[in-house]
Amino acid sequence: MYRLTVLTVSLIAVPATLPAAEPAVRVLKGHRSSVLSVGFSPDGKVLATCSRDKTIRLWDPATGGLLRTLTEHTGDVYDVAFSPKGDLLASGGRDKVIRLWDAGSGRVVRTLEGHGDIVRSVAFSPDAKTLASGSVDLTVRLWDVAGGKLKRTLKGHTARVMCVVFSPDGRRLVSASSDATARVWDVRTGRLLRVLKGHTAGLEHIDISPDGERLASSSHDGTVRLWDAATGKLLHTLKGHEGEVDTVGFAPDGKTVASGCKDKTVKFWDARTGKLLRTLTGHTGRVESLAFSPDGKTLATGGGGGDTSLRLWSLQK
């Protein structure tokens, strides 16, 4: 079980430890609209966020300091993802393009064009050679990172693709869609391996466990579902949220799943049994996005629905 203290971080230094009696102390603000995606660099030293305010912001999670603001996108920025080495940052947005940034300098390295509508999700393969993107144009696309060329277009979803994620071995890609399904693809051939059905409304997010054995999906039907990644079998339906579940993610040790919802809460679940472990409150609007730090000691969450804050929750065992 985790003992949790919440850090709401501003642009001033945050103490390394906070008294348990004072769990909520500071708020990190800077975005002017919903925080749609959050992601830590592989070394945990940088936190990237993106927003409907058309910006990407890079933060020092240790201090809450703003490191850099990236402003090349011309519309809402829906997703950000660091490359496995942390040298590149990918982003996708309403302007239908994907931008690859030098994570150190903030310079645009390459712009990938080809989607016919909003880019909702981006993800690097474990070897950093391929970038996957999911779009409102119903397709998943695979891109060559080095050259920027389109390698393959995956078709099959009948509504917008909301999220894409690679398996830890890089052999499979999983996509989640508003058509209420998730699809598992063979990355090398582009072949559809299986379709996961069970949700009764559109999916918002999906994640795969660090060992590659389980999938966690969140949906507008108010549930989180756990699946066997190899067979597509539904293992558990997690109920407890009151509203659309916008985001979900596995902890680095794979033992816990966190989810964020329109009901303004974050919930922690046992990844094996599906048991609800704890509920966090503090956001004043829906929880749009979340990400664990690589060491599992911090959870970052982004607000929406009028809450434009970023919160850092300290997870101490």
PyMOL commands that set and color helices and strands:
alter all, ss='L'
color gray80, all
select strands_A, chain A and resi 3-8+35-40+47-51+56-60+65-70+77-82+88-93+97-102+108-113+119-124+130-135+140-144+150-154+161-166+172-177+181-186+192-197+203-208+214-219+224-228+234-238+245-250+256-261+266-270+276-280+287-292+298-303+310-316
alter strands_A, ss='S'
color yellow, strands_A
deselect
rebuild
show_as cartoon
